[in-house]
Amino acid sequence: MSNERTEAPTPQGDYVPAVCHDGVIYTAGMTPRRAGALVWTGVVGDTLSAEQARSAAGLAALNALSAARAAMPRTGALRCLRMTVFIACAPGFTALSAVADGASAVLAAELGVSALPARSAIGVRALPSGAPVEVELTAAVL
């Protein structure tokens, strides 16, 4: 388990990557970016497969975790409480949970299986810059 401070992804608009208030960290929605560039774009079930979207969700979750860790106080551990995974998908695409499992797998690898948060997987029409997924976290500083 790593709780090291990492650099938060650079915002793509007028917002901050994460806010810590009274021991609770709220992240902005994070997309699957590396060095500021989207790694995947498209609509799941149309131009992108569920497996590709699962990988994208993992990267987006890693970005959200980085934002949360960067907002943490210098001491304490991180416990993710809630994760929401938004998936830009074609009409009729229903494997939302399978895509969101990519985000859960990253959190389990980073924080341990027992630290998995409550989760929602929500299908949407479009996401910023054509991203296929967006992940946001709510976490507690222990």
Accessible surface in RSA format (square Angstrom, percent):
REM  Atomic radii and reference values for relative SASA: ProtOr
REM  Chains: A
REM  Algorithm: Lee & Richards
REM  Probe-radius: 1.40
REM  Slices: 20
REM RES _ NUM      All-atoms   Total-Side   Main-Chain    Non-polar    All polar
REM                ABS   REL    ABS   REL    ABS   REL    ABS   REL    ABS   REL
RES MET A   1   181.10  93.8 101.89  67.4  79.20 188.6  87.81  74.7  93.29 123.6
RES SER A   2    39.33  33.2  33.17  44.3   6.16  14.2  35.57  75.7   3.76   5.3
RES ASN A   3    50.22  34.6  33.07  32.0  17.15  41.3  15.26  36.7  34.96  33.8
RES GLU A   4   113.83  65.4 101.04  76.4  12.79  30.5  40.76  78.8  73.07  59.7
RES ARG A   5    98.59  41.4  72.17  36.8  26.42  62.9  34.83  47.6  63.76  38.6
RES THR A   6    42.99  30.6  31.68  32.1  11.31  27.0  40.09  53.8   2.90   4.4
RES GLU A   7   157.29  90.3 131.32  99.4  25.96  61.8  57.14 110.5 100.15  81.8
RES ALA A   8    24.03  22.1  13.27  20.5  10.77  24.5  13.35  18.8  10.69  28.3
RES PRO A   9    31.34  22.8  17.87  16.3  13.46  48.9  30.22  24.9   1.12   7.0
RES THR A  10    95.50  67.9  82.95  84.1  12.56  29.9  55.08  74.0  40.42  61.1
RES PRO A  11    45.57  33.2  29.86  27.2  15.71  57.1  31.92  26.4  13.65  84.9
RES GLN A  12    92.08  51.5  53.78  39.3  38.30  91.2  29.89  63.6  62.19  47.2
RES GLY A  13    43.20  53.3   0.00   N/A  43.20  53.3  30.26  83.1  12.94  29.0
RES ASP A  14   159.24 111.5 117.77 117.2  41.47  98.1  44.06 103.7 115.18 114.9
RES TYR A  15    95.04  44.4  71.71  40.8  23.33  60.7  70.59  53.0  24.45  30.1
RES VAL A  16    86.54  56.9  80.82  73.2   5.72  13.8  81.04  70.4   5.50  14.9
RES PRO A  17    24.55  17.9  24.55  22.4   0.00   0.0  24.55  20.3   0.00   0.0
RES ALA A  18    17.06  15.7   0.96   1.5  16.10  36.6   2.05   2.9  15.01  39.7
RES VAL A  19    75.57  49.7  71.82  65.0   3.75   9.0  75.57  65.7   0.00   0.0
RES CYS A  20    48.21  36.5  19.25  21.5  28.96  68.1   9.87  25.0  38.34  41.3
RES HIS A  21   114.83  62.8 110.74  77.0   4.08  10.4  72.17  74.4  42.65  49.6
RES ASP A  22   129.55  90.7  88.94  88.5  40.61  96.0  36.24  85.3  93.31  93.1
RES GLY A  23    31.49  38.8   0.00   N/A  31.49  38.8  21.72  59.6   9.77  21.9
RES VAL A  24    38.48  25.3  38.48  34.8   0.00   0.0  38.48  33.4   0.00   0.0
RES ILE A  25     0.20   0.1   0.08   0.1   0.13   0.3   0.08   0.1   0.13   0.3
RES TYR A  26   109.57  51.2 106.72  60.7   2.85   7.4  73.36  55.1  36.21  44.6
RES THR A  27    13.18   9.4   0.51   0.5  12.67  30.2   1.58   2.1  11.61  17.5
RES ALA A  28    25.92  23.8  12.13  18.7  13.79  31.4  23.88  33.6   2.04   5.4
RES GLY A  29    19.91  24.6   0.00   N/A  19.91  24.6   2.23   6.1  17.69  39.6
RES MET A  30    10.80   5.6   9.95   6.6   0.85   2.0   2.61   2.2   8.18  10.8
RES THR A  31    12.75   9.1   9.25   9.4   3.50   8.3   5.28   7.1   7.46  11.3
RES PRO A  32     0.00   0.0   0.00   0.0   0.00   0.0   0.00   0.0   0.00   0.0
RES ARG A  33    27.57  11.6  24.10  12.3   3.46   8.2  10.29  14.1  17.28  10.5
RES ARG A  34   143.16  60.1 134.38  68.5   8.78  20.9  60.49  82.7  82.67  50.1
RES ALA A  35   118.81 109.2  60.25  93.0  58.55 133.2  81.58 114.9  37.23  98.6
RES GLY A  36    37.45  46.2   0.00   N/A  37.45  46.2  18.73  51.4  18.72  41.9
RES ALA A  37    61.16  56.2  55.28  85.3   5.88  13.4  60.82  85.6   0.34   0.9
RES LEU A  38    38.16  21.3  11.89   8.5  26.27  66.0  11.89   8.4  26.27  70.7
RES VAL A  39    60.60  39.9  30.35  27.5  30.25  72.9  35.69  31.0  24.90  67.5
RES TRP A  40    56.18  22.5  51.29  24.8   4.89  11.5  42.11  22.5  14.07  22.8
RES THR A  41    76.58  54.5  64.60  65.5  11.98  28.6  31.42  42.2  45.17  68.3
RES GLY A  42    19.25  23.7   0.00   N/A  19.25  23.7  16.84  46.2   2.41   5.4
RES VAL A  43    47.93  31.5  47.93  43.4   0.00   0.0  47.93  41.6   0.00   0.0
RES VAL A  44     0.00   0.0   0.00   0.0   0.00   0.0   0.00   0.0   0.00   0.0
RES GLY A  45    46.95  57.9   0.00   N/A  46.95  57.9  18.22  50.0  28.73  64.3
RES ASP A  46   103.70  72.6  68.68  68.4  35.02  82.8   9.74  22.9  93.96  93.7
RES THR A  47    97.47  69.3  64.11  65.0  33.36  79.5  72.57  97.5  24.91  37.6
RES LEU A  48    14.91   8.3  10.72   7.7   4.19  10.5  12.98   9.1   1.94   5.2
RES SER A  49    55.88  47.2  43.99  58.7  11.89  27.4  48.93 104.2   6.95   9.7
RES ALA A  50    35.95  33.1  29.60  45.7   6.35  14.5  29.88  42.1   6.08  16.1
RES GLU A  51   116.11  66.7 111.97  84.7   4.14   9.9  62.00 119.9  54.11  44.2
RES GLN A  52    80.69  45.1  77.00  56.3   3.69   8.8  24.90  53.0  55.78  42.3
RES ALA A  53     0.00   0.0   0.00   0.0   0.00   0.0   0.00   0.0   0.00   0.0
RES ARG A  54    81.05  34.0  80.38  41.0   0.66   1.6  13.56  18.5  67.49  40.9
RES SER A  55    53.35  45.1  39.46  52.7  13.90  32.0  21.98  46.8  31.38  44.0
RES ALA A  56     0.00   0.0   0.00   0.0   0.00   0.0   0.00   0.0   0.00   0.0
RES ALA A  57     0.00   0.0   0.00   0.0   0.00   0.0   0.00   0.0   0.00   0.0
RES GLY A  58     6.11   7.5   0.00   N/A   6.11   7.5   5.99  16.4   0.12   0.3
RES LEU A  59    18.19  10.1  12.79   9.1   5.40  13.6  16.02  11.2   2.18   5.9
RES ALA A  60     0.00   0.0   0.00   0.0   0.00   0.0   0.00   0.0   0.00   0.0
RES ALA A  61     0.00   0.0   0.00   0.0   0.00   0.0   0.00   0.0   0.00   0.0
RES LEU A  62    69.20  38.5  69.20  49.5   0.00   0.0  69.20  48.6   0.00   0.0
RES ASN A  63    18.17  12.5  18.17  17.6   0.00   0.0   0.12   0.3  18.05  17.4
RES ALA A  64     0.00   0.0   0.00   0.0   0.00   0.0   0.00   0.0   0.00   0.0
RES LEU A  65     0.15   0.1   0.15   0.1   0.00   0.0   0.15   0.1   0.00   0.0
RES SER A  66    20.06  17.0  19.93  26.6   0.13   0.3   2.82   6.0  17.24  24.2
RES ALA A  67     0.75   0.7   0.00   0.0   0.75   1.7   0.00   0.0   0.75   2.0
RES ALA A  68     0.00   0.0   0.00   0.0   0.00   0.0   0.00   0.0   0.00   0.0
RES ARG A  69     9.36   3.9   9.26   4.7   0.10   0.2   0.08   0.1   9.27   5.6
RES ALA A  70    28.71  26.4  16.90  26.1  11.81  26.9  17.96  25.3  10.74  28.5
RES ALA A  71    28.36  26.1   6.37   9.8  21.99  50.0  17.36  24.4  11.00  29.1
RES MET A  72     8.85   4.6   5.16   3.4   3.69   8.8   4.81   4.1   4.04   5.4
RES PRO A  73    64.33  46.9  49.75  45.3  14.59  53.0  62.73  51.8   1.60   9.9
RES ARG A  74   194.86  81.8 161.59  82.4  33.27  79.2  72.34  98.9 122.52  74.3
RES THR A  75   109.91  78.2 102.19 103.6   7.73  18.4  77.30 103.8  32.62  49.3
RES GLY A  76    40.13  49.5   0.00   N/A  40.13  49.5  16.90  46.4  23.23  52.0
RES ALA A  77    36.71  33.8  35.80  55.2   0.91   2.1  35.88  50.5   0.83   2.2
RES LEU A  78    10.16   5.7   0.00   0.0  10.16  25.6   0.00   0.0  10.16  27.4
RES ARG A  79    74.19  31.2  74.19  37.8   0.00   0.0  18.40  25.2  55.79  33.8
RES CYS A  80     0.00   0.0   0.00   0.0   0.00   0.0   0.00   0.0   0.00   0.0
RES LEU A  81    80.62  44.9  68.46  49.0  12.16  30.6  70.95  49.8   9.66  26.0
RES ARG A  82   107.04  44.9 106.55  54.3   0.49   1.2  43.45  59.4  63.59  38.5
RES MET A  83     0.26   0.1   0.08   0.1   0.18   0.4   0.26   0.2   0.00   0.0
RES THR A  84    13.71   9.7  13.41  13.6   0.30   0.7   4.52   6.1   9.18  13.9
RES VAL A  85     0.00   0.0   0.00   0.0   0.00   0.0   0.00   0.0   0.00   0.0
RES PHE A  86    47.98  24.0  47.98  29.7   0.00   0.0  47.98  29.1   0.00   0.0
RES ILE A  87     0.00   0.0   0.00   0.0   0.00   0.0   0.00   0.0   0.00   0.0
RES ALA A  88     3.13   2.9   3.13   4.8   0.00   0.0   3.13   4.4   0.00   0.0
RES CYS A  89    21.95  16.6  10.93  12.2  11.01  25.9   0.00   0.0  21.95  23.7
RES ALA A  90    17.40  16.0  14.69  22.7   2.70   6.1  15.80  22.2   1.60   4.2
RES PRO A  91   140.09 102.1 107.17  97.7  32.93 119.7 119.88  99.0  20.21 125.6
RES GLY A  92    74.12  91.4   0.00   N/A  74.12  91.4  41.13 112.9  32.99  73.9
RES PHE A  93    38.49  19.3  22.18  13.7  16.32  42.5  28.81  17.5   9.68  27.7
RES THR A  94   120.56  85.7  95.78  97.1  24.78  59.1  63.91  85.8  56.65  85.6
RES ALA A  95    41.98  38.6  32.33  49.9   9.66  22.0  41.49  58.4   0.50   1.3
RES LEU A  96    36.44  20.3  36.44  26.1   0.00   0.0  36.44  25.6   0.00   0.0
RES SER A  97    63.28  53.5  61.30  81.8   1.98   4.6  41.85  89.1  21.43  30.0
RES ALA A  98    48.68  44.8  43.84  67.7   4.84  11.0  45.96  64.7   2.72   7.2
RES VAL A  99     0.16   0.1   0.00   0.0   0.16   0.4   0.16   0.1   0.00   0.0
RES ALA A 100     0.00   0.0   0.00   0.0   0.00   0.0   0.00   0.0   0.00   0.0
RES ASP A 101    56.28  39.4  54.79  54.5   1.49   3.5   9.84  23.1  46.45  46.3
RES GLY A 102     5.27   6.5   0.00   N/A   5.27   6.5   3.79  10.4   1.47   3.3
RES ALA A 103     0.00   0.0   0.00   0.0   0.00   0.0   0.00   0.0   0.00   0.0
RES SER A 104    17.81  15.0  17.48  23.3   0.32   0.7  11.82  25.2   5.98   8.4
RES ALA A 105    48.20  44.3  35.29  54.5  12.91  29.4  43.57  61.4   4.63  12.3
RES VAL A 106    34.77  22.9  32.72  29.6   2.05   4.9  34.77  30.2   0.00   0.0
RES LEU A 107     1.27   0.7   0.88   0.6   0.39   1.0   0.88   0.6   0.39   1.0
RES ALA A 108    20.00  18.4  14.18  21.9   5.82  13.2  14.50  20.4   5.50  14.6
RES ALA A 109    89.04  81.9  47.68  73.6  41.35  94.1  60.10  84.6  28.94  76.7
RES GLU A 110    47.60  27.3  44.48  33.7   3.12   7.4   4.40   8.5  43.20  35.3
RES LEU A 111     2.95   1.6   2.67   1.9   0.28   0.7   2.67   1.9   0.28   0.8
RES GLY A 112    22.50  27.7   0.00   N/A  22.50  27.7  21.43  58.8   1.07   2.4
RES VAL A 113   111.79  73.6 102.41  92.7   9.38  22.6 102.41  89.0   9.38  25.5
RES SER A 114   107.82  91.1  75.50 100.8  32.32  74.5  57.84 123.2  49.98  70.0
RES ALA A 115    12.27  11.3  10.95  16.9   1.33   3.0  12.01  16.9   0.27   0.7
RES LEU A 116    66.90  37.3  52.82  37.8  14.08  35.4  53.14  37.3  13.76  37.0
RES PRO A 117    17.37  12.7   0.88   0.8  16.49  59.9   3.91   3.2  13.46  83.7
RES ALA A 118    61.52  56.6  44.45  68.6  17.07  38.8  56.41  79.4   5.10  13.5
RES ARG A 119    73.19  30.7  39.63  20.2  33.56  79.9  13.27  18.1  59.92  36.3
RES SER A 120    28.65  24.2  22.81  30.4   5.84  13.5  14.53  30.9  14.12  19.8
RES ALA A 121    31.36  28.8   7.23  11.2  24.13  54.9   7.23  10.2  24.13  63.9
RES ILE A 122    72.86  41.5  70.37  52.4   2.50   6.0  72.86  52.5   0.00   0.0
RES GLY A 123    33.71  41.6   0.00   N/A  33.71  41.6   7.81  21.4  25.90  58.0
RES VAL A 124    40.58  26.7  30.33  27.5  10.26  24.7  39.68  34.5   0.91   2.5
RES ARG A 125   215.83  90.6 194.00  98.9  21.83  52.0  80.26 109.7 135.56  82.2
RES ALA A 126    71.22  65.5  49.32  76.1  21.90  49.8  52.15  73.4  19.07  50.5
RES LEU A 127    23.68  13.2  10.21   7.3  13.48  33.9  14.93  10.5   8.75  23.5
RES PRO A 128    75.11  54.7  62.43  56.9  12.68  46.1  74.37  61.4   0.74   4.6
RES SER A 129    82.70  69.9  38.88  51.9  43.82 100.9  32.89  70.0  49.82  69.8
RES GLY A 130    39.25  48.4   0.00   N/A  39.25  48.4  33.54  92.0   5.71  12.8
RES ALA A 131     0.67   0.6   0.00   0.0   0.67   1.5   0.00   0.0   0.67   1.8
RES PRO A 132     0.00   0.0   0.00   0.0   0.00   0.0   0.00   0.0   0.00   0.0
RES VAL A 133     0.00   0.0   0.00   0.0   0.00   0.0   0.00   0.0   0.00   0.0
RES GLU A 134    29.61  17.0  29.61  22.4   0.00   0.0   1.86   3.6  27.75  22.7
RES VAL A 135     0.00   0.0   0.00   0.0   0.00   0.0   0.00   0.0   0.00   0.0
RES GLU A 136    65.36  37.5  64.80  49.0   0.56   1.3   9.43  18.2  55.94  45.7
RES LEU A 137     3.40   1.9   0.20   0.1   3.20   8.0   1.34   0.9   2.07   5.6
RES THR A 138    35.71  25.4  35.60  36.1   0.11   0.3  14.68  19.7  21.03  31.8
RES ALA A 139     0.18   0.2   0.18   0.3   0.00   0.0   0.18   0.3   0.00   0.0
RES ALA A 140    17.36  16.0  17.36  26.8   0.00   0.0  17.36  24.4   0.00   0.0
RES VAL A 141    30.09  19.8  10.63   9.6  19.46  46.9  10.63   9.2  19.46  52.8
RES LEU A 142   129.78  72.3  86.40  61.8  43.37 109.0 119.08  83.6  10.70  28.8
END  Absolute sums over single chains surface
CHAIN  1 A     6818.6       5024.6       1794.0       3955.4       2863.2
END  Absolute sums over all chains
TOTAL          6818.6       5024.6       1794.0       3955.4       2863.2
